Amino acid sequence: MLERLGGDEQLLGEVIGIFLDGAPRQLALLRRAVGEQNAEELEKTAHSLRGELEYLGLTEISRRIRALEEMGSRRDLRGAEAILASIEMDLPPVLVAIAGGVPESQL
């Protein structure tokens, strides 16, 4: 990712900081969308989060988010709760690891 940003470590810190700040909110929106069976909101939020995860190179979690996005697009949320549960289990440790690798001054 640093290469994509032209080697700018400060910009990398800012991008990661924005992601770390927004990811918990996006997870909450996904949770609400699944709970309310709101396919449109699920699709929209999953699309946004997926793009950020892909940009950060987090492909495995991104694939699961893509599955939620596609469910929202098809307006068929069967199985979405299980996929979301797996994401909610796996993403927080990744966020902690990312946060640990970014100097506080850049968050």
N, C-alpha and C positions, 0 to 999 in steps of 0.2 A: 504494500500500500504506500509505503514511503516513496517508492519509485514513481508511482502514479501522481504523487504530489510534488514531483520534481526535487525530492530530497529535503523538502522543507519540514523540519521536525516540529517547529512551532505550529504550523498549519495542521500537521498530523495530530498533535495534542488537542487542538481546537476541534477537529473533526470527531475525534474519539470522545471528547468532552460533551459535545452535542449529542452524540449517540447515547452515551451513558446517562445523560440527563433525560432523554426522551424515551428510551426503551422501556422503563417501568410503566410509564403512562400508556405506551402503545400496547403493552401486555394487558394492562387493565382494560383497555378498549376492546381488545380481542376477547377477553374473558366476558365482558358485558355483551358483546355481539353474539357470542356462542350461547350464553345464558338466555338471551332474549330472542334467539333464532333470527337475528338481524343479518341476513345474507349480504346485503349491500354494504353495511358497515364492516363486516368481516372481510369482504373482498378489498375494500378501500384501505383499511388499516393494515391488512396482511401485505398488500402490494407495497405500501410505504416501508414497512419494516423489512420486508424481503430485500428491497433495493439497498437498504443500509447494510444489512447482513452480508449481502453479496459484495458490496464495496469493501467491507472489512475482511473479506475472504473467509467468512464463516459459512461454508457451503452446506454442511450437514444440517444445521438448524435452518438455513435458508430453504432447503428442499422441503422441510416440513411446513414452513410458513407458506411456501408456494402451494402445497396441498390444501391448506386452509383457503388461500386466495382462490384456487380453482373451485373449491366447494362453494364458496360465496358466489362465484361467477355462474355456476350451474344452479344456484339456489337450492342446493341439496346439502344440508349440514350434517347428515348422518356420519358419525365417526369423528366429527370435529372436536368433540369434547376430549376424546382420548388423545388425539394429536396435540391439542393444546396442553393437556396435562404433561405430555412428554417434553414439550417446549418449555413449560414453566419449571420443570425439574432441571433441564439441561442449561438453560440460558443464564440463570443467576450466577453459577460458578464461572461462566465465561465472562460475564460482566465484571466480576471481582478480579479475575485474572487480567483483563484488559486494564482496569482501573489501577491495578498494582504496577503495571508497566508504564504508566504515564505519570510524569512528574506532577505533583500537586499544582505547581504554578501554571501548568498548561490545562488544567481541568476547569 
